[in-house]
Amino acid sequence: MSQNKNALIRYKTIDKCLQNRYRTWTLEDLMEAVSDALYEYEGRENPVSKRTVQLDIQMMRSEKLGYNAPIVVYDKKFYKYEDEDFTITDIPLTETDINVLTETVSMLKQFKDFSLFNDVSDILQRLEDKIYAEKSHTQPVIHLDKNEHLKGLHFLDELYQAIIKKVVLTITYKSFKSTEENSFLFHPYILKEFNNRWFLVGKKRASAPITNLALDRIIAIDYDFQTTYAEYHFDAEKYYKNVIGVTVNTGLQPRKVELWLDATNAPYVLTKPMHHTQRLIKTNDDGSVIIHLLITENYEFERLLLGFGNGLEVLQPESLRKRIKFILEKSVERYRNK
């Protein structure tokens, strides 16, 4: 059992004892009660020392946990709450508590389209009521990046249910490259979120490769109960291990990419790596760095590199260096033409 959980059990036990005004409590009595409580939870002898209980009482009295428990000693050996109605389980929410709860509720409500959250909707409602009762006007301290108006979000729960129930779908879809919509069968395996967009990952048929469909390009969904669902153990962690984003070019193998980053961008990339394979190779005198990635190149990776502008240079491989150079030259050309 973790030390934090042990401590909480001790605090709650001491609190329960001191609420009982019909008997007296010495330090030894509290030690015995706490030891019994820990035995009940752990199933083994765990005697608590006098020093531990003394420190617990000191902690409960302090502001560190927000308890400020009015524990007093009388007749030089008995402990009690000076306020007979006090309990640590009825502490009013602090402003920090309210802010944290507000942001937590806000975050959970983003998943309102998933039926698996239906069971906790009433809990969220009660939390909101409690927060409002404590403090009606609070400014958010956390701003979550979200796009509630993104097309296709209303399909989330329907697709989720199809995946867990292993139902083949008939999907009407229109990609950005296509001028017309088309319909096809689809065997769904997972839902994936990347860069504030949702994707359905699966196969068009059992023998087909894995592909992804952007939810904002789905026109309609229907069910095909006649077609047998293509069972497939899809390991998302393994499948996306070597890429950034959702595009996996299965014909390519990961290869080493060497990048130079200027002193302005280096700290951002070092503290938030582009990929889990990122390694720092060299730090230059001017603050710039050279890093290595072992990655399979794709569209999302190229967009990431281009986003750094002149703060990044592809050193290796030569083919990627030439492609990024070509794209940047075309961009400069476009500006010059205007």
Residue, then its C-alpha position, 0 to 999 in steps of 0.5 A: m500500500s502506498q505511503n499516501k494511502n496509508a496516511l489518508i487511512r490514518y487521518k480518517t481513523i483519527d478523525k473518526c475517533l475524535q468525532n466520538r465524544y462518548r469516550t476519551w482518547t489517549l495517544e495510545d488509543l489512537m495508535e491502536a485504532v490506526s493500527d487496527a484500521l491499517y490491518e483491516y485494509e492490508g490484512r497484515e500486522n502494521p503497528v504504528s509508532k507514537r511518533t507517526v501518530q503525533l506527526d499525523i495530528q500535527m499535519m491535521r492541525s496544519e494548513k498543508l492539507g487544508y484541514n486546520a483541525p482544531i485538535v486539543v489536549y486536555d488533562k495533559k493526555f486526552y485528545k479531542y476536537e475543540d469544535e465538537d461538530f468538526t470533521i475533516t470530511d466536511i471541509p469547504l472547497t478552497e478557490t483552488d479546489i473549485n478551479v481544479l474541479t471546474e476544469t476537470v468537469s469541463m474536460l470530461k464534458q468534451f467526451k459527452d458524445f461517447s455513451l460510455f460516459n453516460d453513467v457519470s453524467d449525473i455525477l458531473q451534474r452534481l459536481e457542477d451544482k456543488i461548484y456553483a453553490e460554492k462560487s458562482h463566478t470563476q475564471p478558468v485557469i486552464h484553457l483546453d484546445k478543442n473544436e466543438h464545431l468540427k464536422g463528424l463529431h456526432f458519429l463518435d459514439e456510433l462508431y465506438q459502438a460499432i467497434i466494440k460490437k464488431v459490426v461491419l459498416t457501410i460508409t459514405y465518404k468524400s475525401f479532400k482529393s475526390t470530387e464525388e462521394n463514394s460508399f464502401l464497406f469498412h471493418p472498424y478497429i479503433l478511433k484515433e485523435f490527432n491534432n484536434r481531429w478524429f480518425l476511424v482506423g480499420k480495413k475496407r476488407a479482410s485482405a486490405p491494408i490498414t487505413n484511416l478515415a477522417l470523421d469530418r469527411i464521413i457523409a453517412i454511416d449504415y450497418d451491414f449485418q450480412t458481412t462477416y466482421a474481419e477479426y484482426h488484432f490491431d496493436a495501435e501502439k506498435y502500428y504508430k510507433n515509428v510515425i508522427g500523426v496518423t499516416v503510416n506508409t507501410g512500404l517504408q522502413p524507419r530511418k535516421v533523420e538528422l536535424w539542425l535547430d537554431a538557438t530559438n527553437a532548440p529549447y522547445v524541441l528538447t523539452k517537448p521532443m518531436h518523437h519518442t526516438q529523438r536524441l540530442i547529438k550535439t549542442n553548438d556554441d551558438g546554442s543551436v543543436i543537432i538531433h536524430l530521429l528514427i522515424t518513418e516519414n509521412y505527410e504529418f512529419e513534413r508539415l511539422l518540419l516546415g512549421f519551423g521555417n528557417g529555424l530548422e534544417v534537414l541535414q540527412p537523409e538527402s532525399l528528405r532534405k531535397r524535398i523540404k528544400f523544393i517545397l520551401e523554394k516553391s513557397v518563396e517563388r509564390y511570394r515573389n510572383k506576387 
